[in-house]
Amino acid sequence: MGDGKYTVGSKVHGGLTSWNEVKAMAINKGSSYCKTQGKEISDVKVETHGVRSLTPQEAEVTFTCVRPAH
């Protein structure tokens, strides 16, 4: 996205997956990306789209990666 911000997403088709699970999948992707740089995920913003069990559930996460505070 620029300015040190990144976006990742997750999508689930059908079923009864909870919104927390859909969001967690996207956040975990972002966290893994930051870890590859030796950093931590920060400034997380989540947007969701879809209707559970009727349309695909999508979560889009925007975040930054920051150096660990130790």
N, C-alpha and C positions, 0 to 999 in steps of 0.2 A: 504494500500500500504506500510505502514511502514514509519518511519521517521516523524510521525505526519501528513502524507498526506493521503487524502481520495479520493475516486472516486465514483461518482454516475452518472447515465445516465437516459435519457428519449428516448422514441421511439414512433413515430407516423406512422401509416400505412395509406397510401393513402391520398386523400384529398388535400387541398391547404393550409395547415398550413404553416405559415411563419417560416423561420429559426430562427428569433428572438424569436418566441413563443416556439419552441422546446428547444432552449438554455435556455430560462427563466425557463422552467419547471425543467430542471436539476439543474440550479443554485438555485432555490427555495428549492429543496430537500436538497442540501448541506447546505444552510442557515438554514433550519429547524433543521438539524442534529446538527449544531454548537449551535443553541439556546438551545437545550436540555442540553447542557453542560455549559450554561451561557456564551457562547463565540460568536464571529462574524466570518463570512466567510472571508477568505483572500487568497491572492496568487492564484487567480482563473485562470485556463487555460482550454480552451474549444476546443474540437475537434468535428467535424461533419462528418457524413458519410451518403451516400444515395443521391438519386436524387428526388427532389420534384415531386410528383404525379406519379412517375414511380416505385420507390422502397421505402422501409421504410426510414424515416428520423430519424437519431439517433444523439444525442448529448451526449458527455462524458465530464464530468467536473472533474478536479483534483483540490483540494483545501486544505487549512489548516484551522484550527480553532484557533483564537487568543482571548485573553482577551480584552474586550472593553477598549478604551483609554480614560477613564474619571476618 
